[in-house]
Amino acid sequence: MASTLLILATGAACRSTPAAPPPAPAVSADTWAVVDGHAITQADVDSAYKRAGDTAQGLSDDEALTAKLGLLENLIMQEILLAKARALNLTVADSEVETAYNDAKKNITEDAFQAELKQRGLTIADMKDGLRRELLTQKVVDQEIVSKIAISDKEITDFFTANRSQFNVPEESYHLAQIGVTPVRDAQLTNTTGDDATTPQAAAAKVQMLMERLKAGASFRELAMGYSEDPESAPRGGDLGLVPVSRLKQAPPAIRDAILNKTPGNVAVANAGGTYTLFLVVTHEPAGQRDLSTPGMRDEITATLKGRKEQLLRSAYLTDARANAKVVNNIAHRLVETKGKL
């Protein structure tokens, strides 16, 4: 926040004009942004870029810089939340970082994992530092937003009454969510970051980045809202509702195989003609009419209502936090001034 300028008079003398504020300190070319006096450097962004995806993909300089600008916005928001974590006296234990680190590499051999780090120019310390920051910002969200959400019995009953028909499942179905990534420029984007892969290489790199974020514990809903290129489902966190098995069996093989017989919580990638879709199996539903006495029904409705409230409150909280922080995006300003040439 802007500091208050105090003008002190000496003796009985008065100045006809206030003293000029001291000049702002020089900002080096390596300082890409400043958040409440804290610098985010090019090295910080490069490190986040390496953690997020495969930098060996054939991206042009402009495409890589566009991706880094998106990551810079994430780092700006992260820095704001880290300041809030300090104010709330929140910390992350080393054991929590170790658990997140082990989860991130549990589906890959140790040799392959080390080779991946080497290819990206990362150290284990780099990765753990990134995980610690992500865990800390999530603690802020959990304490300030998630822990304060309560769903009443009346809300559950009202939701069921208003949506009774959707709980009548005529045939076996899968409740799905998706994140779409296309290899071409999309005319209509509704995601919150404006991120858009425009080449096959950029699309493949984006998918890998998203899968890495999911492995590190990121919310599928949040990633869908932030990065999905499907204009209809992105605002809903990728939610597709119930999809009958009969319809899935008629889908292209890549899509069908990514969903059928998968357990809830599974995320699989389908590539159909160069367009990627990350599918999350939320639930697998047998045919039949549900009511509030059906096992798990109240929990399912509660989760849906909590998700909606969390999405609303998170958006409001982050918007408010961003508005009340002093942020200077130096690199964006320079790019505009130089017409994209650094």
Contacts in CASP RR format, 6 or more apart in sequence:
PFRMAT RR
TARGET T0000
AUTHOR 0000-0000-0000
METHOD contacts of the structure
MODEL  1
MASTLLILATGAACRSTPAAPPPAPAVSADTWAVVDGHAITQADVDSAYK
RAGDTAQGLSDDEALTAKLGLLENLIMQEILLAKARALNLTVADSEVETA
YNDAKKNITEDAFQAELKQRGLTIADMKDGLRRELLTQKVVDQEIVSKIA
ISDKEITDFFTANRSQFNVPEESYHLAQIGVTPVRDAQLTNTTGDDATTP
QAAAAKVQMLMERLKAGASFRELAMGYSEDPESAPRGGDLGLVPVSRLKQ
APPAIRDAILNKTPGNVAVANAGGTYTLFLVVTHEPAGQRDLSTPGMRDE
ITATLKGRKEQLLRSAYLTDARANAKVVNNIAHRLVETKGKL
1 36 0 8 1.000
1 324 0 8 1.000
1 325 0 8 1.000
1 326 0 8 1.000
2 326 0 8 1.000
5 18 0 8 1.000
5 21 0 8 1.000
7 15 0 8 1.000
7 18 0 8 1.000
7 19 0 8 1.000
9 15 0 8 1.000
27 34 0 8 1.000
27 330 0 8 1.000
30 41 0 8 1.000
30 42 0 8 1.000
30 43 0 8 1.000
31 39 0 8 1.000
31 40 0 8 1.000
31 41 0 8 1.000
31 42 0 8 1.000
31 330 0 8 1.000
32 40 0 8 1.000
32 41 0 8 1.000
32 42 0 8 1.000
32 44 0 8 1.000
32 45 0 8 1.000
32 72 0 8 1.000
32 329 0 8 1.000
32 330 0 8 1.000
32 331 0 8 1.000
33 39 0 8 1.000
33 40 0 8 1.000
33 72 0 8 1.000
33 75 0 8 1.000
33 76 0 8 1.000
33 327 0 8 1.000
33 328 0 8 1.000
33 329 0 8 1.000
33 330 0 8 1.000
33 331 0 8 1.000
34 40 0 8 1.000
34 326 0 8 1.000
34 327 0 8 1.000
34 328 0 8 1.000
34 330 0 8 1.000
35 76 0 8 1.000
35 79 0 8 1.000
35 80 0 8 1.000
35 83 0 8 1.000
35 325 0 8 1.000
35 326 0 8 1.000
35 327 0 8 1.000
36 79 0 8 1.000
36 80 0 8 1.000
36 83 0 8 1.000
36 325 0 8 1.000
36 326 0 8 1.000
36 327 0 8 1.000
37 326 0 8 1.000
38 79 0 8 1.000
38 83 0 8 1.000
40 72 0 8 1.000
40 75 0 8 1.000
40 76 0 8 1.000
40 79 0 8 1.000
42 331 0 8 1.000
44 75 0 8 1.000
45 68 0 8 1.000
45 71 0 8 1.000
45 72 0 8 1.000
45 75 0 8 1.000
46 68 0 8 1.000
47 122 0 8 1.000
47 126 0 8 1.000
48 71 0 8 1.000
48 74 0 8 1.000
48 75 0 8 1.000
48 130 0 8 1.000
49 55 0 8 1.000
49 64 0 8 1.000
49 67 0 8 1.000
49 68 0 8 1.000
49 71 0 8 1.000
50 120 0 8 1.000
50 121 0 8 1.000
50 122 0 8 1.000
50 126 0 8 1.000
51 120 0 8 1.000
51 122 0 8 1.000
51 126 0 8 1.000
51 127 0 8 1.000
51 130 0 8 1.000
51 212 0 8 1.000
52 67 0 8 1.000
52 71 0 8 1.000
52 209 0 8 1.000
52 212 0 8 1.000
52 213 0 8 1.000
53 120 0 8 1.000
53 205 0 8 1.000
53 208 0 8 1.000
53 209 0 8 1.000
53 212 0 8 1.000
54 119 0 8 1.000
54 120 0 8 1.000
54 204 0 8 1.000
54 205 0 8 1.000
54 208 0 8 1.000
54 209 0 8 1.000
55 64 0 8 1.000
55 119 0 8 1.000
55 120 0 8 1.000
56 119 0 8 1.000
57 201 0 8 1.000
57 202 0 8 1.000
57 204 0 8 1.000
57 205 0 8 1.000
57 208 0 8 1.000
58 201 0 8 1.000
58 205 0 8 1.000
59 67 0 8 1.000
59 199 0 8 1.000
59 201 0 8 1.000
59 202 0 8 1.000
59 205 0 8 1.000
60 199 0 8 1.000
62 340 0 8 1.000
63 198 0 8 1.000
63 199 0 8 1.000
63 201 0 8 1.000
63 202 0 8 1.000
65 335 0 8 1.000
65 342 0 8 1.000
67 195 0 8 1.000
67 202 0 8 1.000
67 205 0 8 1.000
69 331 0 8 1.000
69 332 0 8 1.000
69 335 0 8 1.000
70 193 0 8 1.000
70 195 0 8 1.000
72 329 0 8 1.000
72 331 0 8 1.000
72 332 0 8 1.000
73 193 0 8 1.000
76 322 0 8 1.000
76 327 0 8 1.000
76 329 0 8 1.000
77 318 0 8 1.000
77 321 0 8 1.000
77 322 0 8 1.000
78 133 0 8 1.000
78 134 0 8 1.000
78 137 0 8 1.000
80 321 0 8 1.000
80 322 0 8 1.000
80 325 0 8 1.000
80 327 0 8 1.000
81 136 0 8 1.000
81 137 0 8 1.000
81 140 0 8 1.000
81 141 0 8 1.000
81 321 0 8 1.000
82 133 0 8 1.000
82 136 0 8 1.000
82 137 0 8 1.000
83 325 0 8 1.000
84 140 0 8 1.000
84 144 0 8 1.000
84 321 0 8 1.000
85 91 0 8 1.000
85 136 0 8 1.000
85 137 0 8 1.000
85 139 0 8 1.000
85 140 0 8 1.000
88 140 0 8 1.000
88 143 0 8 1.000
88 144 0 8 1.000
90 136 0 8 1.000
90 139 0 8 1.000
90 140 0 8 1.000
90 143 0 8 1.000
91 136 0 8 1.000
92 132 0 8 1.000
92 135 0 8 1.000
92 136 0 8 1.000
92 139 0 8 1.000
96 135 0 8 1.000
97 128 0 8 1.000
97 131 0 8 1.000
97 132 0 8 1.000
97 135 0 8 1.000
100 131 0 8 1.000
100 134 0 8 1.000
100 135 0 8 1.000
100 216 0 8 1.000
100 217 0 8 1.000
101 124 0 8 1.000
101 127 0 8 1.000
101 128 0 8 1.000
101 131 0 8 1.000
103 215 0 8 1.000
103 216 0 8 1.000
103 217 0 8 1.000
104 127 0 8 1.000
104 131 0 8 1.000
104 212 0 8 1.000
104 215 0 8 1.000
104 216 0 8 1.000
105 113 0 8 1.000
107 215 0 8 1.000
108 116 0 8 1.000
117 123 0 8 1.000
117 124 0 8 1.000
117 127 0 8 1.000
131 216 0 8 1.000
134 216 0 8 1.000
134 218 0 8 1.000
141 314 0 8 1.000
141 317 0 8 1.000
144 317 0 8 1.000
145 310 0 8 1.000
145 313 0 8 1.000
145 314 0 8 1.000
145 317 0 8 1.000
146 310 0 8 1.000
148 313 0 8 1.000
149 306 0 8 1.000
149 309 0 8 1.000
149 310 0 8 1.000
149 313 0 8 1.000
151 302 0 8 1.000
151 305 0 8 1.000
151 306 0 8 1.000
151 309 0 8 1.000
155 305 0 8 1.000
156 292 0 8 1.000
156 298 0 8 1.000
156 301 0 8 1.000
156 302 0 8 1.000
156 305 0 8 1.000
157 292 0 8 1.000
159 301 0 8 1.000
159 304 0 8 1.000
159 305 0 8 1.000
160 167 0 8 1.000
160 291 0 8 1.000
160 292 0 8 1.000
160 297 0 8 1.000
160 301 0 8 1.000
166 242 0 8 1.000
167 289 0 8 1.000
167 290 0 8 1.000
167 291 0 8 1.000
167 294 0 8 1.000
167 297 0 8 1.000
168 288 0 8 1.000
168 289 0 8 1.000
168 290 0 8 1.000
169 242 0 8 1.000
169 285 0 8 1.000
169 286 0 8 1.000
169 287 0 8 1.000
169 288 0 8 1.000
169 289 0 8 1.000
169 290 0 8 1.000
170 244 0 8 1.000
170 287 0 8 1.000
170 288 0 8 1.000
171 244 0 8 1.000
171 245 0 8 1.000
171 246 0 8 1.000
171 287 0 8 1.000
172 244 0 8 1.000
172 245 0 8 1.000
172 284 0 8 1.000
172 285 0 8 1.000
172 286 0 8 1.000
172 287 0 8 1.000
173 242 0 8 1.000
173 243 0 8 1.000
173 244 0 8 1.000
173 245 0 8 1.000
173 284 0 8 1.000
173 285 0 8 1.000
173 287 0 8 1.000
174 242 0 8 1.000
174 243 0 8 1.000
174 245 0 8 1.000
174 248 0 8 1.000
174 259 0 8 1.000
174 260 0 8 1.000
174 281 0 8 1.000
174 282 0 8 1.000
174 283 0 8 1.000
174 284 0 8 1.000
174 285 0 8 1.000
175 240 0 8 1.000
175 241 0 8 1.000
175 242 0 8 1.000
175 243 0 8 1.000
175 281 0 8 1.000
175 282 0 8 1.000
175 283 0 8 1.000
175 284 0 8 1.000
175 285 0 8 1.000
176 240 0 8 1.000
176 241 0 8 1.000
176 243 0 8 1.000
176 259 0 8 1.000
176 279 0 8 1.000
176 280 0 8 1.000
176 281 0 8 1.000
176 282 0 8 1.000
177 220 0 8 1.000
177 221 0 8 1.000
177 224 0 8 1.000
177 233 0 8 1.000
177 237 0 8 1.000
177 238 0 8 1.000
177 239 0 8 1.000
177 240 0 8 1.000
177 241 0 8 1.000
177 279 0 8 1.000
177 280 0 8 1.000
177 282 0 8 1.000
178 224 0 8 1.000
178 228 0 8 1.000
178 230 0 8 1.000
178 233 0 8 1.000
178 238 0 8 1.000
178 240 0 8 1.000
178 277 0 8 1.000
178 278 0 8 1.000
178 279 0 8 1.000
178 280 0 8 1.000
179 210 0 8 1.000
179 220 0 8 1.000
179 223 0 8 1.000
179 224 0 8 1.000
179 227 0 8 1.000
179 228 0 8 1.000
179 230 0 8 1.000
179 238 0 8 1.000
179 277 0 8 1.000
179 278 0 8 1.000
180 228 0 8 1.000
180 229 0 8 1.000
180 230 0 8 1.000
180 275 0 8 1.000
180 276 0 8 1.000
180 277 0 8 1.000
180 278 0 8 1.000
181 197 0 8 1.000
181 203 0 8 1.000
181 206 0 8 1.000
181 207 0 8 1.000
181 210 0 8 1.000
181 227 0 8 1.000
181 228 0 8 1.000
181 229 0 8 1.000
181 275 0 8 1.000
181 276 0 8 1.000
181 277 0 8 1.000
181 278 0 8 1.000
182 197 0 8 1.000
182 203 0 8 1.000
182 229 0 8 1.000
182 274 0 8 1.000
182 275 0 8 1.000
182 276 0 8 1.000
183 197 0 8 1.000
183 198 0 8 1.000
183 199 0 8 1.000
183 200 0 8 1.000
183 202 0 8 1.000
183 203 0 8 1.000
183 274 0 8 1.000
183 275 0 8 1.000
184 198 0 8 1.000
185 196 0 8 1.000
185 198 0 8 1.000
186 196 0 8 1.000
186 229 0 8 1.000
186 231 0 8 1.000
188 231 0 8 1.000
189 196 0 8 1.000
189 229 0 8 1.000
189 231 0 8 1.000
189 234 0 8 1.000
190 231 0 8 1.000
190 232 0 8 1.000
190 234 0 8 1.000
190 235 0 8 1.000
191 224 0 8 1.000
191 225 0 8 1.000
191 226 0 8 1.000
191 227 0 8 1.000
191 228 0 8 1.000
191 229 0 8 1.000
191 234 0 8 1.000
192 225 0 8 1.000
192 226 0 8 1.000
193 226 0 8 1.000
193 227 0 8 1.000
194 226 0 8 1.000
195 206 0 8 1.000
195 226 0 8 1.000
195 227 0 8 1.000
196 229 0 8 1.000
197 203 0 8 1.000
197 205 0 8 1.000
197 206 0 8 1.000
197 229 0 8 1.000
200 274 0 8 1.000
203 274 0 8 1.000
203 275 0 8 1.000
203 276 0 8 1.000
204 276 0 8 1.000
206 227 0 8 1.000
207 269 0 8 1.000
207 276 0 8 1.000
207 278 0 8 1.000
210 223 0 8 1.000
210 227 0 8 1.000
210 278 0 8 1.000
211 267 0 8 1.000
211 269 0 8 1.000
211 278 0 8 1.000
213 223 0 8 1.000
214 220 0 8 1.000
214 223 0 8 1.000
214 267 0 8 1.000
214 278 0 8 1.000
220 237 0 8 1.000
220 238 0 8 1.000
220 267 0 8 1.000
220 278 0 8 1.000
220 280 0 8 1.000
221 237 0 8 1.000
221 238 0 8 1.000
221 239 0 8 1.000
221 307 0 8 1.000
221 311 0 8 1.000
222 237 0 8 1.000
222 314 0 8 1.000
224 233 0 8 1.000
224 234 0 8 1.000
224 236 0 8 1.000
224 237 0 8 1.000
224 238 0 8 1.000
225 234 0 8 1.000
225 235 0 8 1.000
225 237 0 8 1.000
225 238 0 8 1.000
225 311 0 8 1.000
226 234 0 8 1.000
228 234 0 8 1.000
228 237 0 8 1.000
228 238 0 8 1.000
230 238 0 8 1.000
233 239 0 8 1.000
233 240 0 8 1.000
237 311 0 8 1.000
239 282 0 8 1.000
241 282 0 8 1.000
242 285 0 8 1.000
243 259 0 8 1.000
245 260 0 8 1.000
248 255 0 8 1.000
248 256 0 8 1.000
248 259 0 8 1.000
248 260 0 8 1.000
249 256 0 8 1.000
249 260 0 8 1.000
252 270 0 8 1.000
252 272 0 8 1.000
254 270 0 8 1.000
254 271 0 8 1.000
254 272 0 8 1.000
255 270 0 8 1.000
255 272 0 8 1.000
255 277 0 8 1.000
255 279 0 8 1.000
257 270 0 8 1.000
258 268 0 8 1.000
258 269 0 8 1.000
258 270 0 8 1.000
258 277 0 8 1.000
258 279 0 8 1.000
259 268 0 8 1.000
259 279 0 8 1.000
259 281 0 8 1.000
262 268 0 8 1.000
262 281 0 8 1.000
263 281 0 8 1.000
263 284 0 8 1.000
264 281 0 8 1.000
264 282 0 8 1.000
264 283 0 8 1.000
264 284 0 8 1.000
265 280 0 8 1.000
265 281 0 8 1.000
265 282 0 8 1.000
266 280 0 8 1.000
266 281 0 8 1.000
267 278 0 8 1.000
267 279 0 8 1.000
267 280 0 8 1.000
267 281 0 8 1.000
268 278 0 8 1.000
268 279 0 8 1.000
269 276 0 8 1.000
269 277 0 8 1.000
269 278 0 8 1.000
269 279 0 8 1.000
270 276 0 8 1.000
270 277 0 8 1.000
270 279 0 8 1.000
283 300 0 8 1.000
290 297 0 8 1.000
291 297 0 8 1.000
292 298 0 8 1.000
334 342 0 8 1.000
335 342 0 8 1.000
END
